[in-house]
Amino acid sequence: MAETVDIAFVHAYTAEITRQYAAIDDKVRQAVRVKSGVKGKTYHFERLADDADFASITSRHQPTHIMNATHSRRRVTFTDKGGAYVLDRHDEVKMLIQPKNDYAVNHAHAWARFINSAVFTAALGSSTAVIADDTTASVAIGSGQQIAAGGVGLTFEKVLQAARILNENNVPKADRYFAISPQGLEDLLSETEVTSSDFTQLMALKSGTLQGPFLGFTWIETTQLALASTTRSCIAWHKAAMGLVIPMELEVHITQRDDLNNAWQANALLSAGSTRVMEEGVVQVDITES
């Protein structure tokens, strides 16, 4: 009788990947607008500009002033991803459902990296604006939303400047995030304003990281930020300014490969896409890394 994998293996392995993904404490997915279960080739984030003002009423029975806010949209195109691990017949199939399974850990980490990369790339790349008659235009992040490296790392002044840019754009102060590299974190922890109790209650050097909000930002340390030569692009943003669409959450298939001597294959598939919904809510903060 030919062997077939028990469906419990699939459920257990999928649950283990999900548990490992949760253990990563992936702050990026929590820091953006997420839409799941979407059907279709693309998804649109609708934008409503805050550009409609009240009119003065100067006489009795004056005609009603109709406020016409500007509507626009940003398009998300999805990227499909997948990958499989193969266990030879001589391997123990129950490895697939062992606690702290290394295959599940690797799949979970790949899942997180894919989501993070999609968000970071979209934050600083060109977004797709949908205009009349379903025509599209490419929209780059404006120069006013960029802070030059200036030959220095991440400084207290650059953080203040990023906050000022968001403030001047009337971006809400809640739900602001700042993604920095390990060297950017090292730069910032060397700043007196960050580490001295005279300036902050964080006392960041006690833990070697930034715990809790600082200057209105929740901090995310990552190795996935873009690096061009010695210039690293850190990102400050508001949650509503970034959109993440996941039409296919992680899907796992465990099957036997008759073309590989009936080896067991654990294949993971998913699909997602991201876009910058509002340019004014994202700031590119370039730093110099040695």
C-alpha positions in Angstrom: 0.0 0.0 0.0 1.4 3.4 -1.0 2.1 5.7 1.9 0.3 9.1 2.1 1.0 11.9 4.5 -1.5 12.4 7.2 -3.5 15.6 7.0 -2.5 16.2 10.6 1.1 16.8 9.4 -0.1 19.7 7.2 -2.1 21.3 10.0 0.7 20.8 12.6 3.4 22.1 10.3 1.3 25.1 9.3 0.5 25.9 12.9 4.2 25.7 13.8 5.1 28.1 11.0 2.4 30.5 12.2 3.6 30.2 15.8 7.2 30.9 14.8 6.1 33.8 12.7 4.3 35.3 15.7 7.4 34.7 17.8 9.4 36.9 15.5 7.3 39.9 16.8 7.1 41.3 13.3 6.5 45.0 14.0 6.4 45.9 10.3 3.1 44.2 9.5 1.6 45.8 12.6 2.8 49.2 11.5 0.8 49.4 8.2 -2.7 49.2 7.0 -3.4 45.6 6.2 -6.1 44.2 3.8 -6.4 40.4 3.7 -8.4 38.0 1.6 -8.6 40.3 -1.4 -9.6 38.8 -4.8 -8.4 40.1 -8.1 -5.2 41.1 -9.9 -4.8 44.4 -8.0 -6.2 46.4 -5.1 -6.9 50.1 -4.7 -6.4 52.2 -1.6 -8.8 55.1 -1.7 -7.5 58.5 -0.8 -9.6 61.5 0.4 -7.7 64.8 0.5 -8.3 67.1 3.5 -8.7 70.1 1.2 -12.3 71.2 1.5 -13.0 74.2 3.7 -16.2 75.8 5.0 -17.6 78.9 3.2 -18.7 82.0 5.0 -22.5 82.5 5.4 -23.1 86.2 4.7 -26.8 86.3 4.1 -30.1 84.7 5.1 -31.3 81.7 3.1 -27.9 81.6 1.3 -27.5 78.6 -1.0 -25.8 75.6 0.7 -22.0 75.4 0.1 -21.2 72.0 -1.3 -17.8 70.8 0.0 -15.9 68.8 -2.7 -13.0 66.9 -1.3 -10.5 65.5 -3.8 -10.7 61.7 -4.3 -7.8 59.7 -5.6 -6.4 56.1 -5.3 -3.2 54.1 -5.1 -2.9 50.7 -6.8 -1.3 47.6 -5.3 0.0 44.9 -7.6 0.7 41.5 -6.0 3.8 39.4 -5.9 3.5 35.7 -5.6 6.1 33.8 -3.6 6.8 30.1 -2.8 9.4 27.7 -1.7 9.7 24.1 -0.6 11.9 21.9 1.6 12.4 18.3 0.6 13.0 15.5 3.1 14.3 12.2 1.7 12.5 9.0 2.5 15.4 8.1 4.7 14.7 11.2 6.8 12.1 11.0 9.6 8.8 12.4 8.3 7.8 13.3 11.8 10.5 16.0 11.7 7.8 18.0 10.0 5.8 18.3 13.2 8.5 18.4 15.9 8.4 21.4 18.2 10.8 24.2 17.1 11.0 22.5 13.7 13.9 24.1 11.8 12.0 23.9 8.5 9.1 25.8 10.0 11.4 28.4 11.5 13.0 29.0 8.2 9.7 29.2 6.4 8.4 31.7 9.0 11.5 33.9 8.7 11.2 33.9 4.9 7.6 34.9 5.3 8.5 37.8 7.5 11.4 38.9 5.2 9.0 38.9 2.2 6.4 41.1 4.0 9.1 43.5 5.3 10.7 43.8 1.9 7.4 44.6 0.2 6.7 47.4 2.7 10.1 48.9 2.7 10.4 48.8 -1.1 7.0 50.4 -1.5 7.7 53.1 1.0 10.6 54.7 -0.9 9.7 53.5 -4.5 7.3 54.9 -7.0 3.7 54.3 -6.2 1.0 53.8 -8.9 -1.7 56.5 -8.9 -4.9 55.7 -10.7 -6.4 58.7 -12.5 -9.3 59.3 -14.9 -10.3 56.4 -17.2 -8.2 53.9 -15.3 -5.0 55.4 -16.6 -2.1 55.4 -14.2 0.8 57.6 -13.3 4.0 56.9 -11.4 4.4 59.0 -8.2 7.8 59.3 -6.6 8.4 60.4 -3.0 9.0 64.2 -3.0 12.3 65.9 -2.3 10.6 67.6 0.7 10.1 64.1 2.2 13.8 63.2 2.0 16.6 63.9 4.4 20.0 63.7 2.9 22.8 61.6 4.4 25.2 64.5 4.6 28.1 62.2 5.3 26.9 61.4 8.8 24.9 58.6 10.4 21.5 58.7 12.2 21.5 61.8 14.4 19.1 63.2 16.9 18.7 66.2 14.6 17.6 64.0 11.7 15.0 62.3 13.9 13.7 65.8 14.9 13.7 66.8 11.2 11.6 63.8 10.2 9.2 64.5 13.0 8.9 68.1 11.9 8.2 67.1 8.3 5.3 64.9 9.4 4.1 67.6 11.7 4.1 70.2 9.0 2.1 67.8 6.8 -0.5 67.5 9.7 0.2 63.9 10.1 -1.4 62.5 13.3 1.1 62.0 16.1 -0.2 58.6 17.0 0.9 55.5 15.1 4.2 56.8 13.8 7.1 54.4 13.1 10.8 54.6 12.3 12.7 51.8 10.7 16.5 51.9 11.3 19.5 49.7 10.6 21.7 48.2 13.3 24.4 50.9 12.6 21.7 53.6 12.7 20.7 52.3 16.1 24.4 52.4 17.2 24.6 56.0 15.9 21.5 57.1 17.8 22.6 55.4 21.0 25.8 57.4 20.9 23.7 60.6 21.0 23.6 62.3 24.4 20.0 63.4 23.8 19.0 59.7 23.5 20.9 58.1 26.4 21.1 60.8 29.1 18.4 60.9 31.8 18.6 64.7 31.4 16.9 64.4 28.1 14.8 61.2 28.2 13.3 58.6 30.4 14.3 55.8 28.1 17.8 55.3 29.3 18.3 53.3 26.1 21.8 52.0 26.9 20.5 49.8 29.7 19.0 47.5 27.0 21.1 48.5 24.0 17.9 49.4 22.1 15.1 51.9 22.0 12.3 50.7 24.1 8.9 52.2 23.7 8.1 55.4 21.8 10.8 58.1 21.5 10.1 61.5 20.0 6.7 60.1 19.0 8.1 57.1 17.0 7.9 53.4 17.6 11.3 52.0 16.6 11.9 49.0 14.3 15.5 47.7 13.9 16.0 45.8 10.7 18.7 44.6 8.3 16.4 45.0 5.2 16.6 48.7 4.5 18.0 49.7 1.1 21.8 50.3 1.0 23.4 52.1 -2.0 27.2 52.2 -1.6 27.5 53.7 1.9 24.1 55.3 2.0 21.4 53.5 4.0 17.8 54.7 3.7 15.9 54.6 7.0 12.2 55.3 6.9 9.8 57.2 9.1 6.1 56.9 8.4 2.6 57.0 9.7 0.6 53.8 9.8 -2.1 55.2 7.5 0.5 56.2 4.9 1.5 52.6 4.1 -0.8 49.9 2.8 -0.2 46.1 2.7 -2.5 43.7 0.8 -2.3 40.0 1.3 -4.6 38.1 -1.1 -3.1 34.8 -0.1 -1.9 34.2 3.5 0.6 31.4 4.0 -0.6 28.2 2.4 1.3 24.9 3.1 1.2 21.7 1.1 3.0 18.5 2.2 3.1 15.9 -0.5 5.3 13.0 -1.7 7.5 13.6 -4.8 7.6 10.4 -6.9 10.2 12.0 -9.1 12.5 12.3 -6.0 12.2 8.7 -4.7 9.0 9.6 -2.9 10.7 12.3 -0.8 8.4 14.4 1.4 8.0 18.0 0.2 6.8 20.9 2.4 5.8 23.7 0.1 4.8 27.1 1.3 3.0 29.6 -0.9 1.8 33.2 -0.3 1.0 36.4 -2.2 1.2 40.1 -1.1 1.8 43.6 -2.3 2.4 47.0 -0.8 2.1 50.7 -1.7 2.7 54.1 -0.3 -0.8 55.5 0.1 0.1 59.0 1.1 3.4 60.6 0.2 3.1 63.2 3.0 3.1 60.5 5.6 6.5 58.9 4.7 10.0 60.4 5.2 13.2 58.9 3.7 16.0 59.5 6.2 19.4 58.7 4.5 22.4 58.0 6.7 26.0 57.2 5.9 27.3 53.9 7.0 31.0 52.9 7.0 
